[in-house]
Amino acid sequence: MSEIADLLERFRRGGELLAMATTGAAGPELDWKAPGKWSVREIACHLSDSEIVGGQRIRQIIAEEDPTLQGFDQDAWARNLDYSRRRISQAVEMFRRVRAENHELLKDLPGEAFARAGTHSERGRLTLLDLLRTYAEHAENHVVQLREVRAGYKQSRTTA
């Protein structure tokens, strides 16, 4: 399997991974967090909003010549978009829908399209392949984080 095909499959699976990692999370578990870490709810909201931003960046690189890709302050988004009060079911579903749309856009592009690039305001030059890799890994990394938060919650309940 080619690198692009492998990354596209990992990217596509992100929605399933998030759904599985949050299945059964409810009540106080959604908002429990270790010091300095995000809760299950906040991670899901972050993934949802990041996927919307990622879709914008993907579209800019595909459609525009050398676009500028704007960074964003994830902590300001979490605070000002009130992640702690948003419904996790909506965040997970939004992530799944937007990820599916982004995958649909990417999956049939010719290989040379993945060499198209833009300039990120904080990270510098990024190709479409770089973005695909980044967003595939982004969901995977946060799913690991979700599992750790849920395990931490369970551990806190047994020691309390």
Steps between C-alpha positions, in 0.01 A plus 500: 500500500636845415567761767207710378261203498614400849456853634158533335386181674634618836334840440168335409501287815529804728125534542464135597788526746346803671158337521646182650719691747202698634242219504350467846654819636233687694429712804798614705740296285449747214636790702762335722854606424846469641670829592599691187322255267178509301188298577336246269244765402767763428709260290196405290410868448861581409509221242171619351612861467847402379346288226300799377821706491680211330230482233549869430877454470463196274264690271729803489797290391298316237332812360748785546859567400725515806233599754570623850369255759413678822586342834260518793525510877347170614478610863312817405263291288442259791431789737304735276302234314406354839622145441416411859128545430465365148326170431751226434259312273483800268878546503561134414238504225632826356852357494378185325303692237770756424772232497291294256453804274871581515587139417256501211674809360849353539457137400472548124762771456790417270829431679655825379233702681657395831813701408298824491593725791417801708672690777378453854527810719683305773637183337624635168471316170255205499396276213163334472679175587635665816146605595363154433767348725449764769123453515519119488743509794301772678194279546710196589698692761189646662334159510798377702457806723126423539578146612750634753247750638234231531745267674598785734136562583443131578813495714387811690169328577668190644737699721234745624 
